[in-house]
Amino acid sequence: MSENQIEMQEQVSQLLHFLKNEEMPEFRAKFLDFHVYEQGQFYQSLSKEERQKMYCYLSPKEIADMFDVIEEDNEEVSEYIAEMNPQYVADMLGEMYTDNAVDILSQLSKSRQTKYLRLMKEEEAREVKELLHYEEDTAGSIMATEYVSIVANQTVRSAMHLLKREAKVAETIYYVYVVDASNRLVGVISLRDLIINEDDTMIADIMNERVISVQVDEDQEDIAKTVRDYDFLALPVTDDQDYLLGIVTVDDIIDVIDDEAASDYSGLAGVNIEVVDENPWKAASKRLPWLITLLFLGMSTATLISHYEALVSKASILAVFISLITGTAGNAGTQSLAVAVRRIATNENNNTSFFHLVFSEVLTGIVTGAITGVTIMLIVGFWQHNFMLGFVIGMAMLCAITVANLAGSLIPMLMDRLGFDPAVASGPFITTLSDLTSVLIYFSIASIFMHYFIHH
Amino acid sequence: MSENQIEMQEQVSQLLHFLKNEEMPEFRAKFLDFHVYEQGQFYQSLSKEERQKMYCYLSPKEIADMFDVIEEDNEEVSEYIAEMNPQYVADMLGEMYTDNAVDILSQLSKSRQTKYLRLMKEEEAREVKELLHYEEDTAGSIMATEYVSIVANQTVRSAMHLLKREAKVAETIYYVYVVDASNRLVGVISLRDLIINEDDTMIADIMNERVISVQVDEDQEDIAKTVRDYDFLALPVTDDQDYLLGIVTVDDIIDVIDDEAASDYSGLAGVNIEVVDENPWKAASKRLPWLITLLFLGMSTATLISHYEALVSKASILAVFISLITGTAGNAGTQSLAVAVRRIATNENNNTSFFHLVFSEVLTGIVTGAITGVTIMLIVGFWQHNFMLGFVIGMAMLCAITVANLAGSLIPMLMDRLGFDPAVASGPFITTLSDLTSVLIYFSIASIFMHYFIHH
């Protein structure tokens, strides 16, 4: 890759040279030779003045192709749009795939949306408006309407003829969807099958009638799972009457998988890793709300311990094991949490699996807790020459781990039930909560047995 | 989907009925009508006896198509292979895409590998053997050799003719790679372009000469990034002389993205979430090694506190804040860790960014630590009517958070430098380590200022 990178850098500096010297034909030739992704990288590295030159040199269609690639989660896009001539924006949006045009518009204010939609061609504006209404993270919000559909009652030759005509605008031509007279989805045929079969074959004879499709209101995570399992390059989207509405393509699915993974990871860590802040002030301002919230939860643990201050001052040895018990229970709780979040994401979540998972995590907690508890009992017993103290620490460990596993699996399950993203029940939250329960368990057990392990 | 699911269940029970009553023609007709993924789901739900009937009813080629989909990370595959006639296995492997055949073989012992390779057709065995040598997680290990290549000096018509012939065996026909006489990659053309252009057009005139390709030893994560950025359906794999060796397709890339996400998530949680153990004993046995290791690390924290036992017995109030300080620092360290692991995964990791990231995390730690520290100082000051104690807790908080951020960013960075997966530096490890440093900081500061906050 490093050779490629050096070559790329040379190309980029040439391009920049053409732009600065206003050598438009040379700039156009070189720029349009770039892959759209590279065009996007170049464009985003420019100053506002340089970008504005580009809007003069390139047609809305040419800029649209590039925007089809850079629109994904791009905070600067609304800025770029603002610096363009409104009619240019409208034309560009019209040339983009509908799903991407919708992505851009949904980042803008309602009034700006209306402005651009009014300037767009009626037909194009109508398609975009329809998609704008679908809820976020559903099939409707990520589907494109540029698919190829044919009727069953024709030959491969005529289908290929139609495909040739549509190939320039369709988002994918590798699947062709077969519909009846009222646009109901009745079959699918891949371009591969069209190519393999003889020209005179009827589509009805070779199409696959068992079409896997998704409903327009289906969650994007479920769609990603279907694409992954079936190795599809695109999936048709229908309404509940089987009318074909659009397609979701594999590149959008990759973005969904990436986003979901990043959001699960962010949840577990209690920090949004998708936005990288170079500036420590900015980074701190994003992490503080969560840290301060957890600090207050941590204060309840401190308050709880303060109730046992008399006990601690009599048996200061108890203070030695606070962090060991809270730490180990926190680790166990984090493990349970991760397993539960993963299970919710991959399994259908019915009642059986709900209780089954929590029950299984609690059992796992008892087993790990018992073994960890016996280990620490022996260590403390020999170290402090006090097996009664070892017993107290071991018992506390067993109970604290079991409760942490219960919390780690139950809380994300309940959040999922209540319609929240279970990944929001972050690792830091579970560990901080588990600190509280662990301390409560530890000092309760210590109070009960205090007369047996304190030697006066 | 639920309607689909009910229909699917009916189909499956019919299929099972045919299999049990040994109605082979009916079984074949219904089974082959299933999507290969559904075939795989059905196959995996069967008993050994039922599966063995399937090997009689279906040809190695038909089973191969199904195995192309279920081979991914399937612990049972080696069991399935063992129950088949060895020649059947060899024929099946020969019919699979090379990358998938290699996946299966690499799960078997060397002696079983040799047995099957010897039974395979010479040409097929040779291709598989070549791929078996590539290191895990590189382009070589996930590429297939079933691509379509043409020479530039021909028309679209003749290229389409060749494509028709190859369409049945190629893993993708949607990109056609253009090579010179010695199989060096010189261009690429999509099937879409072949279809759009006139039959008499020369390939040399319409092919894209700026081919984005990956080296055979390139890491699969980098390949995933390229596919994602450029929205490719497949990428050509070459050696350092530009000879075309194979292709990586988008369905393999989705598996890579999934695996990497799951392994990052597992790392952060300190538990492998990719293997779901229903059995609590088994689950516990997998989690215990990590918990016990961390328990011993936690014991050093306990030992450290025990050195301060005299201090604690004089000022038992100190015990109240142990879990608050270790907990908050642990949360901050986990945030740093997640940001660092993500940065390592997405950025090129050069020297500047190495120091830059650690420096930026430490600064973020100072800012968050200062604000959290002042907050807790005020709370403790008013709560305990002891601002000197508040100052000690606040100072400890500031230092502990800063050190936790340092550890959270530095450790994964160093692990990456030393060639380990940075995600192995898990959240539980960082929090347990941060417990140790936090306690050390806390009691050191408390010792220094003890005469100011203990009222006798």
Interface residues (C-beta under 8 A of the other chain):
Chain A: M1 D33 F34 H35 Y37 V69 M160 L163 K164 A167 K168 I173 Y174 L191 R192 I195 I196 R210 I212 V214 Q215 E218 D222 V227 R228 D229 Y230 D231 L233 V250 D251 I253 I254 D255 I257 D258 A261 A262 D264 Y265 S266 L268 A269 G270 V271 I273 V276 E278 P280 W281 A283 A284 R287 L288 W290 L291 I292 L294 L295 G298 M299 T301 A302 I305 S306 E309 A310 V312 S313 S316 I317 L318 A319 V320 F321 I322 S323 L324 T326 G327 T328 G330 N331 A332 T334 Q335 L337 A338 V339 R342 R343 S360 L363 T364 I366 V367 T368 I371 T372 T375 I376 I379 G427 P428 T431 T432 D435 V439
Chain B: M1 D33 F34 H35 Y37 V69 M160 L163 K164 A167 K168 I173 Y174 L191 R192 I195 I196 R210 I212 V214 Q215 E218 D222 V227 R228 D229 Y230 D231 L233 V250 D251 I253 I254 D255 I257 D258 A261 A262 D264 Y265 S266 L268 A269 G270 V271 I273 V276 E278 P280 W281 A283 A284 R287 L288 W290 L291 I292 L294 L295 G298 M299 T301 A302 I305 S306 E309 A310 V312 S313 S316 I317 L318 A319 V320 F321 I322 S323 L324 T326 G327 T328 G330 N331 A332 T334 Q335 L337 A338 V339 R342 R343 S360 L363 T364 I366 V367 T368 I371 T372 T375 I376 I379 G427 P428 T431 T432 D435 V439
